[in-house]
Amino acid sequence: MKHLKLLLAMILVAGVTVFIGCSDDDEPAEMTIETITGTGTDLESGDQVTKDLNAASAATDVPLDVVIEITFSKEVDAATVTSSTVTLSSSSGDVGLGLDVSGTTITVTPDGELERG
């Protein structure tokens, strides 16, 4: 009887330890896009303008020489930002891009001017 009580006490302690040690772990926060802006030369005035490319409606009059800046909620791993993970397409195919990562921001610079429309 004495051994049975000791055995049950050890099982109880082990069970409590397992349940305490296996509590829910906090999931890492998801990475989200905070802003997407495009800066370039205005088509009509020739002045430098910045357009919100992440608005609820489609952006209009986006400069053809646009430089796109994407800001995320968390720091971006530069090794994951490549020409195979970031693409920009036009009616004539993919556009060549220069990519720069700095903290939470990716800067996308097209190799040439974009097409109208």
Helices and strands as residue ranges (DSSP letters): H 2-21, E 33-41, E 48-52, E 67-72, G 78-80, E 89-90, E 93-94, E 97-102, E 105-110
